[in-house]
Amino acid sequence: LSGLRDPIDQCMIFYLSKICQFFPNFGAKIVYDYELHPNRRPKIVMQTVAHASGAAYFYHPQVIGQQENSKKLTK
């Protein structure tokens, strides 16, 4: 991470490291979404994490179409 110049990434690194210092008993390991293994494979796939945590949901196109049609009928 030494060549990092993006100010947003620098801010995230700074404040997340501070948070870990406040809670050393938890043994948290920070993994950034731009980190790669030596073979260039991502260390973490954020889309999968979002779905597993419930923060994101895949809406099937047919379901969205049904919802839009029901909204049109009720108006």
C-alpha positions in Angstrom: 0.0 0.0 0.0 3.0 2.3 0.0 2.4 3.8 -3.5 -1.2 4.8 -2.7 -2.1 8.3 -3.7 -5.9 8.3 -3.7 -7.1 10.7 -0.9 -10.2 8.7 -0.2 -8.2 5.5 0.2 -5.7 7.3 2.4 -8.5 8.6 4.6 -10.0 5.1 4.9 -6.6 3.6 5.8 -6.0 6.3 8.4 -9.3 6.1 10.2 -9.7 2.3 10.1 -6.3 1.9 11.6 -7.3 4.3 14.4 -10.5 2.3 15.0 -8.4 -0.9 15.3 -6.2 0.8 17.9 -9.2 1.6 20.1 -10.4 -2.0 20.0 -7.2 -4.2 20.2 -9.0 -7.1 22.0 -11.1 -7.9 18.9 -8.1 -8.8 16.7 -9.8 -7.2 13.7 -8.0 -7.6 10.3 -8.7 -4.9 7.8 -9.0 -6.0 4.2 -9.5 -3.3 1.6 -11.5 -3.9 -1.6 -8.5 -3.1 -3.8 -6.1 -5.5 -2.2 -4.9 -8.4 -4.4 -3.2 -11.7 -3.9 0.2 -12.2 -5.7 -1.7 -14.0 -8.5 -3.8 -10.7 -9.0 -6.9 -12.4 -7.6 -8.9 -10.1 -5.3 -8.6 -10.8 -1.5 -12.2 -10.0 -1.0 -15.2 -9.8 -3.4 -17.4 -7.0 -2.0 -20.5 -7.9 -4.0 -20.5 -11.3 -2.4 -20.0 -9.8 1.0 -22.8 -7.4 0.5 -25.2 -10.2 -0.5 -24.1 -12.5 2.3 -24.6 -9.8 4.9 -28.0 -8.8 3.6 -26.8 -5.3 2.6 -27.6 -6.1 -1.1 -30.2 -8.1 -2.8 -30.5 -9.4 -6.3 -33.9 -8.5 -7.8 -34.8 -10.8 -10.7 -35.9 -8.7 -13.7 -39.3 -10.5 -13.8 -40.0 -9.5 -10.2 -39.2 -5.9 -10.9 -41.5 -5.9 -14.0 -44.3 -7.3 -11.9 -43.9 -4.7 -9.2 -43.9 -1.9 -11.8 -47.1 -3.3 -13.4 -48.8 -3.5 -10.1 -47.9 0.1 -9.3 -49.4 1.2 -12.7 -52.6 -0.7 -11.9 -53.1 0.9 -8.5 -52.6 4.5 -9.7 
